[in-house]
Amino acid sequence: MALFGTVPRRAVNLPPGALGTLIGKSFSGQVIEGPEQAEFATKLASWLGAPHVFGATNGRMAFQLALQAMDLPEGGEIIFPAFTFPVMPVVAKILGFKPVFCDVDPATYNSGPEHFEALITDNTVAVLASHIFGQPAPIREIAELVKPKGIRLMEDCAHACGVRVGGQSVGTFGDAGIFSFAEGKNMPCFGGGAVTIMDDEVAARAAKILEGATVPDAKTVKGKARGIWLKWLFTRPWIFALSVYPVLRLKLATGKPLLDAAQGDALVTKFEKTNTGLSPLVNLQAAVGLKQLDHIEKFNAGAKRNADVLTEHLGEIPGVRVPARIDDDHIYVYYPLGVDVDKRDDLRHFLLRRGIDTKTTDMADCAKLAPFVADNQEGRKGPGEASLLEICVYPILSEKQMVKIGRAVRAWAGLPPVEG
């Protein structure tokens, strides 16, 4: 069994001192409320270049807050990229809007102005531009399309915290930007999310909505934080090699699922059974967020370097597609490797046997999911979630490990290593 140099599918990125912050805030009674909440909102707004930032308990709630604060006409259409995180359009539907799905570029996994324009009608009240996998969408061009039409522009920045286009942060080109600080993102804060709001009146409504929001239970928050810290611990490569990896190999040998989270319709069903209320970002999350802001730029640069090394050592492989890189703004929160559908699982199992764990994507072709299929009869073009494997390129992994992954994929394809 390959233990040396083992690569986890995902490495939780908590900042130094995160555990100490959890312990300290627990003892001081400042888990839910405290001075860091306002300080984090101020510093995050300054870093992003946004006039207003509001925190929420998670990214889904940040999106919900943005929709409610915009006071959009009920029943209006919101255009989403077909390939996105299914919970987002479900939230819009719960709030009384009609999700409509546009095509995505199969090379970048994002939608551009040409995709949105094809579906704009008199009933369109907003579009959601997603920066999937850390690759920015052509956001300037999208803004130029929708703003003159009086259509609200929101940006899904859950994969793109720290991405800048021409020096301007994503999340500031439209009316609102939604950020997620979940454990699988590049800036986890023991959970959490935030929304940037560019308009003063919308911001005033957001503040009022948060005043009436449900305050989370401290015991629940601490329990979730401990769980995320344990995920951080077990995604350290050496600990992963001695604990989780043997379990994955056993599951592979016995033909059982490889610890994958719910996806597609199963994910939607799971979400619909949860509490769909609204809660603010708590003080513990804000305190960790302040630490993250000191490290996130270095982290993003390291992930980008690792992704470049991996791309170089993958080279050209028949049936395998490396992520398109339009420009230097791509930060590779995830590294989506495109694989022919009938070969994806074979490659995944091949890599796992060589110590490299990979992940199937949480994104889905939402137009084909049960809550939306009746309203979206036209087929939308996209990459398809069944063709993707996500590979960890976080800087906790070495350049040597990136080379190992590239060589392993080439060996699976029967090709020699890339020279150099």
C-alpha positions in Angstrom: 0.0 0.0 0.0 1.4 3.4 -1.0 1.8 5.5 2.1 4.9 7.6 1.4 3.9 10.9 -0.4 0.2 10.1 -0.2 -2.0 12.9 -1.5 -5.5 13.7 0.0 -8.4 14.7 -2.2 -8.7 17.9 -0.2 -6.6 19.6 2.5 -8.5 21.9 4.8 -6.8 25.2 5.0 -7.0 26.6 8.5 -4.6 29.4 9.5 -2.0 29.1 12.3 -3.6 29.5 15.7 -7.1 28.3 14.6 -7.4 25.8 17.4 -6.2 28.3 19.9 -8.8 30.7 18.7 -11.5 28.1 19.2 -10.3 27.3 22.7 -9.9 31.0 23.6 -13.3 32.1 22.4 -15.0 29.1 24.0 -13.5 30.1 27.4 -14.1 33.8 27.0 -17.8 33.3 26.0 -17.2 35.1 22.7 -18.1 32.3 20.3 -21.3 34.1 19.0 -20.8 37.8 19.7 -17.6 39.8 20.1 -15.4 42.6 18.6 -14.0 40.5 15.8 -17.3 40.5 13.9 -17.2 44.2 13.0 -13.4 44.2 12.6 -13.5 41.3 10.1 -16.3 42.9 8.1 -14.3 46.1 7.8 -11.0 44.4 6.9 -12.7 42.0 4.4 -14.4 45.0 2.7 -11.1 46.8 2.5 -9.3 43.8 1.1 -12.0 43.2 -1.5 -12.6 46.8 -2.3 -16.3 46.8 -1.5 -18.3 49.5 0.3 -20.3 47.0 2.3 -19.7 43.5 3.6 -22.1 41.4 5.6 -21.3 38.0 7.2 -23.5 35.0 7.4 -23.2 31.6 9.0 -22.4 30.0 5.6 -22.3 30.8 1.9 -25.8 29.6 1.2 -27.1 32.1 3.8 -25.0 34.9 2.2 -26.7 34.2 -1.1 -30.1 34.2 0.6 -29.3 37.5 2.3 -28.3 39.1 -1.0 -31.6 38.0 -2.7 -33.7 39.2 0.1 -31.9 42.5 0.4 -32.3 43.3 -3.3 -36.1 43.2 -3.0 -36.6 41.7 -6.4 -40.1 41.1 -7.8 -41.4 37.7 -6.7 -41.7 35.2 -9.5 -39.0 36.9 -11.5 -36.5 34.8 -13.5 -32.9 34.5 -12.3 -30.4 33.1 -14.8 -27.9 30.6 -13.5 -25.1 28.8 -15.3 -26.4 25.2 -15.7 -23.2 23.9 -14.2 -23.2 25.1 -10.6 -23.7 24.1 -7.0 -27.3 22.9 -6.8 -28.1 24.5 -3.5 -27.9 28.0 -5.1 -30.9 27.7 -7.5 -32.8 25.8 -4.9 -32.5 28.8 -2.5 -33.8 31.1 -5.3 -36.8 28.8 -5.9 -37.6 28.6 -2.2 -37.6 32.4 -2.1 -40.2 32.5 -4.9 -38.0 33.1 -8.0 -37.8 31.0 -11.1 -34.3 29.6 -11.9 -33.4 29.5 -15.6 -30.3 27.8 -16.7 -27.9 28.9 -19.5 -25.1 27.1 -21.3 -21.5 27.1 -20.0 -18.2 27.1 -21.8 -17.0 23.4 -21.6 -13.4 24.7 -21.5 -13.7 27.1 -18.6 -16.9 25.8 -16.8 -18.1 29.4 -16.7 -20.9 31.2 -18.5 -20.2 34.4 -20.6 -22.4 37.2 -21.8 -23.3 35.2 -24.9 -24.8 32.5 -22.8 -26.8 34.8 -20.5 -28.0 37.0 -23.4 -29.7 34.1 -25.1 -32.1 33.7 -22.1 -32.8 37.3 -21.1 -36.5 38.1 -21.2 -38.8 40.8 -19.8 -39.2 38.6 -16.7 -35.4 38.4 -16.0 -34.6 40.2 -12.7 -31.1 38.9 -12.0 -28.2 36.8 -13.3 -25.7 34.9 -11.2 -22.2 34.8 -12.8 -20.1 32.0 -11.3 -16.3 31.9 -11.0 -16.1 28.1 -11.0 -13.0 26.3 -9.6 -11.2 29.7 -9.1 -11.3 30.7 -12.8 -12.9 34.1 -13.2 -15.8 34.4 -15.6 -15.7 37.3 -18.2 -17.3 39.5 -15.6 -16.7 42.9 -17.2 -18.5 41.8 -20.3 -21.3 40.3 -18.4 -21.7 43.5 -16.4 -21.8 45.5 -19.7 -24.6 43.3 -20.9 -26.9 43.3 -17.9 -26.5 46.7 -16.2 -28.0 48.8 -19.0 -31.0 46.5 -19.0 -31.6 47.1 -15.3 -30.9 43.5 -14.4 -29.2 42.8 -11.1 -25.8 41.1 -11.4 -24.7 38.8 -8.6 -21.4 36.9 -8.5 -20.9 33.5 -7.0 -17.4 33.8 -5.6 -17.4 30.7 -3.5 -14.4 29.3 -5.4 -12.8 32.6 -6.0 -11.9 34.4 -2.8 -8.8 36.5 -3.7 -9.4 36.4 -7.5 -8.8 39.7 -9.2 -9.6 40.8 -12.8 -7.4 43.6 -13.9 -6.6 44.4 -10.2 -10.3 44.5 -9.2 -11.7 41.8 -6.9 -14.5 39.5 -8.1 -17.6 40.2 -6.1 -17.4 43.9 -6.8 -18.3 44.1 -10.5 -22.0 43.7 -10.0 -24.6 44.4 -7.3 -23.5 41.6 -4.9 -20.8 39.0 -4.5 -21.3 35.8 -2.5 -18.3 34.2 -0.7 -18.1 30.9 1.2 -15.7 30.1 4.0 -16.7 26.4 4.2 -13.9 23.8 5.0 -13.6 22.8 1.4 -12.8 26.4 0.2 -9.5 28.2 0.2 -10.4 30.4 3.2 -12.2 28.3 5.8 -13.3 30.1 8.9 -14.9 27.2 10.8 -17.7 27.7 8.2 -19.0 31.1 7.4 -19.9 33.2 4.4 -20.1 36.8 3.3 -21.8 39.0 0.8 -20.4 42.2 -0.7 -23.1 44.8 -1.5 -22.3 47.8 -3.7 -25.5 49.8 -3.3 -26.3 51.8 -0.1 -30.0 51.1 -0.1 -29.5 47.4 -0.6 -27.0 47.4 2.2 -29.4 49.1 4.5 -32.0 46.4 3.8 -29.4 43.7 4.4 -28.5 45.2 7.8 -32.1 45.3 8.8 -32.7 41.7 7.7 -29.7 40.6 9.8 -31.1 42.4 12.8 -34.0 39.9 12.8 -31.9 36.9 11.9 -31.7 33.8 14.2 -28.6 33.8 16.3 -26.9 30.4 16.1 -26.5 28.1 19.2 -23.0 28.3 20.7 -22.8 24.6 21.4 -23.7 23.8 17.7 -21.1 26.3 16.4 -18.4 24.9 18.7 -19.3 21.3 17.7 -19.0 22.2 14.0 -15.7 24.0 14.5 -14.2 21.0 16.3 -15.4 18.8 13.4 -13.7 21.1 10.9 -10.5 21.2 12.9 -10.5 17.3 12.9 -10.9 17.4 9.1 -7.9 19.7 9.0 -5.9 17.3 11.1 -6.9 14.2 9.0 -6.1 15.9 5.8 -2.5 16.5 6.8 -0.7 14.2 4.3 1.1 12.0 6.8 -2.0 11.6 9.1 -4.1 11.0 6.0 -1.7 8.3 4.9 -2.0 6.4 8.2 -5.8 6.9 8.8 -8.1 7.8 6.0 -6.1 6.3 3.1 -6.2 2.7 4.4 -10.0 3.0 4.7 -10.3 4.2 1.1 -8.1 1.3 -0.1 -10.3 -1.1 1.8 -13.5 0.4 0.3 -11.9 0.2 -3.2 -11.0 -3.4 -2.7 -14.6 -4.3 -1.5 -16.3 -2.2 -4.2 -17.9 0.3 -1.8 -18.3 4.1 -2.3 -15.2 6.1 -1.6 -16.5 8.5 1.1 -18.1 10.8 -1.4 -20.6 13.4 -0.2 -24.1 13.7 -1.5 -24.4 15.1 -5.1 -27.0 16.1 -7.6 -30.6 15.2 -6.6 -29.3 13.5 -3.4 -27.7 16.8 -2.3 -30.8 18.8 -3.1 -33.0 16.4 -1.1 -30.5 16.6 1.9 -30.5 20.4 1.7 -34.3 20.6 1.6 -34.5 18.8 4.9 -32.2 21.3 6.7 -33.1 24.6 8.3 -33.3 27.2 5.5 -33.3 30.2 7.8 -30.8 33.0 8.0 -28.1 33.5 10.7 -25.2 36.0 11.0 -21.4 35.2 10.8 -20.5 34.5 14.5 -17.5 36.0 16.3 -15.5 32.8 16.3 -15.7 32.6 12.5 -14.8 36.3 12.2 -11.7 35.8 14.5 -10.5 33.0 12.3 -11.2 35.1 9.3 -8.9 37.8 10.5 -6.1 35.3 10.7 -7.0 34.0 7.2 -6.7 37.5 5.7 -3.0 37.5 6.8 -2.3 34.3 4.9 -4.7 34.0 2.0 -2.6 35.8 -0.7 0.4 33.5 0.0 -1.9 30.4 0.0 -3.5 31.3 -3.3 0.0 31.9 -4.9 1.1 28.5 -3.7 -1.9 26.7 -5.1 -1.3 28.5 -8.4 2.3 27.4 -8.5 1.4 23.8 -7.8 -1.3 23.8 -10.5 1.2 25.1 -13.0 3.6 22.3 -12.1 0.9 19.7 -12.4 -0.3 21.0 -15.8 3.3 21.0 -17.1 3.8 17.3 -16.0 0.5 16.1 -17.3 1.2 17.4 -20.8 -1.1 16.2 -23.6 -3.0 13.0 -22.8 -5.7 11.6 -25.1 -9.1 11.6 -23.3 -7.8 13.9 -20.5 -8.3 17.7 -20.4 -6.3 20.0 -18.1 -8.1 23.1 -16.8 -8.1 26.0 -19.3 -6.2 29.0 -18.0 -7.5 32.2 -19.6 -5.1 34.5 -17.7 -3.1 34.8 -14.5 -6.2 35.5 -12.4 -7.0 31.8 -12.0 -6.2 30.7 -8.4 -7.1 27.0 -8.7 -9.2 26.6 -5.5 -9.9 23.2 -7.2 -8.0 21.6 -10.1 -10.7 20.0 -12.2 -9.3 17.3 -14.5 -11.6 16.5 -17.4 -11.7 12.8 -18.3 -13.8 10.9 -20.8 -16.9 9.7 -18.9 -16.3 6.0 -19.4 -12.7 6.3 -18.1 -13.1 8.6 -15.2 -13.6 5.9 -12.5 -10.9 3.8 -13.9 -8.4 6.7 -13.6 -9.6 7.5 -10.1 -9.1 3.9 -8.9 -5.7 3.7 -10.6 -4.5 6.9 -8.8 -5.9 5.8 -5.5 -3.9 2.6 -5.6 -0.8 4.8 -6.1 -1.5 6.9 -3.1 -3.4 9.8 -4.9 -6.9 10.4 -3.7 -9.2 12.4 -5.9 -12.7 13.8 -5.6 -15.8 13.8 -7.8 -17.2 17.3 -8.1 -20.1 18.8 -6.1 -21.1 20.8 -9.1 -24.0 19.5 -11.2 -26.0 20.0 -14.4 -28.8 21.7 -12.5 -31.2 21.9 -15.5 -31.5 18.1 -15.3 -32.2 17.9 -11.5 -35.7 17.0 -10.3 -36.7 20.5 -8.9 -35.9 22.2 -12.3 -36.3 19.7 -15.1 -39.9 20.5 -15.8 -39.1 24.2 -16.4 -35.9 23.6 -18.4 -36.8 21.3 -21.3 -34.0 22.6 -23.6 -30.7 20.8 -23.2 -27.9 23.1 -22.0 -24.3 22.6 -23.0 -21.7 22.0 -20.3 -18.9 19.8 -19.2 -21.0 17.3 -17.2 -20.1 16.4 -13.7 -19.5 12.8 -14.6 -16.4 13.8 -16.6 -14.5 15.6 -13.8 -12.0 14.6 -11.1 -10.9 17.3 -8.6 -7.3 17.1 -7.6 -5.8 18.9 -4.6 -3.1 21.4 -5.5 -2.9 23.2 -2.2 0.5 24.4 -1.1 0.7 21.9 1.8 1.6 19.5 -1.0 5.1 19.7 -2.5 6.2 20.2 -6.1 7.5 16.6 -6.0 4.0 15.4 -5.2 2.6 17.4 -8.2 5.1 15.7 -10.4 4.1 12.4 -9.0 0.4 13.0 -9.9 1.3 14.1 -13.4 3.4 11.0 -14.0 0.8 8.7 -12.5 -1.9 10.0 -14.9 0.4 9.6 -17.8 1.3 6.1 -16.7 -2.4 5.2 -16.6 -2.6 6.5 -20.2 0.4 4.4 -21.1 2.6 7.5 -21.8 6.1 8.3 -20.5 6.8 11.1 -18.1 7.1 14.6 -19.4 10.8 15.5 -19.7 12.1 18.3 -17.5 
